[in-house]
Structures are given as structure tokens and as C-alpha cells.
Amino acid sequence: MSWFELAAELQPLVLRGDTPAAIERVVAEIRKLPTGPFHAFNRQPFTNDPASVAEHFDALAGLSEAGALYTETNGFDINPSRWYFDVFTYPAHGGHDKRDWLSKRRLCHPTSVTLTGLERLQKVYASPAFEDEALRSAAELCSLLVVCKFQDLIQKAVPLMKRVRVPVLASGHDYDSTLIAEFQPSHSAETTRR
């Protein structure tokens, strides 16, 4: 299955916040490929403490004027030395049909958060394996898996956020038009947009 086909299949799971099912679906596709260096990390999650991630969001200036928050990983596949995420505020939620509104961010958190727990996988991305054409499918599917694991981390952090009252959208850099998750803080008066 191609990256695009799998991303399209994952979209409904991601939109409804079923990150465990999305992770399992990607793992199942990776297992169909010949075993290689990208297979050893299927079960490893990010190890960042969700409470610390929630505190990072809660410390964002301008939350009272925000209509939505968006977070994304850096371009981790081509920047393996440090995997991290940034948080941006938006005056309003622009919906899932057209996502060009994501380019109109108002404010970025002044610091990024380093993602932890997958450092050995980062080394694989930094190795010749990432450039090996025979491993291209595994690398691409593994990148989808990393984004789903990041979304899972954000999903675990959202209920712990104390100041965030707006939808939190999560994806990977350059994935915002392909695979974007939305999580609603439980203490928000709004309903989840799906």
C-alpha cells in the first residue's frame, strides 16, 4: 500500500481521535514489508510526559484570544538530529475542508519542545538506510507512524491542559493537508468539529 493510500485510509481514524487504531493500522502495513531497520520501533511511543506537554500549551501567550491551536512536528525525516514540535495560535478555527487558514497563524510559542523516546529511530533516519531505495516504502510508512505517535501524545496531553479552551489540531510538518487530528479540551464549551 502506498503512503498516499494509507494516509487517506487513516484520515477518518485521525479525525475522530482514534490514534491507537491509526498507529495499529500503520504498524500492520510496515509488518508486510521485508524486515529492516525501520521495523524495530513499531511499539515505542514518545516518552514525553503528557502533563509537561500540557503545561507547555498552557504557558502560551495569547490563549484568551485564540480560536484554535495547531501543533506540528518539525520536518523530522530530513532533520534527524532533533525531533521537536511547535505550537501556533489562530484567531478562529477554519475547518477541515480547506486548510489554507493554517498558514495564517497569529502567534508561535517562543520555544519548541524536544520529542523524546525515539532517539534510536532518529539514528536510522540519519543513516544511509533513509536514502536506500529498497527501504523507501518502510521509511515513508514509518514517517506516518511517527506523526500518528505524535498525535497520540497530544491526545493524551489535551485533557491535562488547564488554560486551553479551544480545539487543538496536530500533525507533522508538511502533513497539514494530509493527516490532521483535532482534539477538544474536555472543559471547553465547544463541541468537537468533525
Buried (B, 14 or more C-beta within 10 A) or exposed (E): BEBEEBBEBBBEBBBBBBBEBBBEBBBEBBEEBEEBBBBEBBEBBBEBEBEEBBBBBBEBEEBEEBBBBBBBBBBBBEBBEEBBBBBBBBBEBBEEEEBEBBEEBEBEBEEBBEBEBBEEBBEBBEEEBBEEEEBEBBBBBBBBBBBBBBBBBBBBBBEBBEBBBBBBBBBBBEBBEBBBBBBBBEEBEEEEEE
